[in-house]
Amino acid sequence: MTALVRPPLREVRSRIFDSARWAGYQPRPDDIVIATFPKCGTTWTLRIVGMLLAADAAPAPVHGPWFDFRLRGPVEPVLAEAEAIPGRRYLKSHLPYDSLPVYKGVKFIHVARDGRDSAMSMHNHMRGFTPMMNEIMDQVSLSDPKFGDRVAPTPEDPAESFREWLVDGGARGDPGASYWEVERSYWAARRDANMLLVHYNDLKSDLAGEVARMAGFLEIELPDEVMDAIVAAARFETMKAQGPALMPGSEMAWVGGSQTFLHKGVNGRWQDACAGADIAAYEARLATEFTPGLAAWSENGRRVAGDPALSPN
């Protein structure tokens, strides 16, 4: 086992995620953890990293073991699944960095997105849940003494959903799981050698450049033609068209399966959906929660706000 650099510094347990489920993680020195706040480009990045590791752009299930996800049931089968993966692995998390263990050699890729875009995407994500998924979510919440209640249904109106999101930053029962806490935790580690910060805007505007950044960070060298094929396969339109192959079984979680999950892949929907007062409330909260450097990067990404590692705050 590779050496522990830093244990988790806090526990986070929301209705959906639980950092304690990482206790059985058996690290390998070349593991990759793709860690994001929900709906910030996680699946997109999982697909890219999976193709880089396989050196192959052919459609294949996008799946990295996800220990913190409570809705899947006991964590032991997920741990066993991770152990059974041959070669280099990529794992998934929606937890803040300081609630995860850090081991020597293990690399983290954090993907961020404007909180308003994340909230809009989460609205579609939650509204698309099948009755089975909603019942599982309720049962997890009901059985946990921390909560003991059913999960409030997601409003049909995206503007109302956004106003609810503003109350706790999408924390779903634990402040540590909020957008604000998650982004601050990775921003604090932005200069660490084991950390790469990626932004959804940059993936949209320069996909080839961001794929190359990930490959460089992971020390993966591939022929130009393979890299070109990976970039083409990582375009949203291609992923949506290949959705059934990339996300087999997704129809159990979402009505419409992968076509609901891979919804639009665009930014800025909040501009038409949300009232001016709610947008102003978000901007005021952003200024309170984030430093100027983090606020600029979270909204704009690296190509506009500059390299996070060079930001003074």
Disulfide bonds with the S-S distance in Angstrom:
none
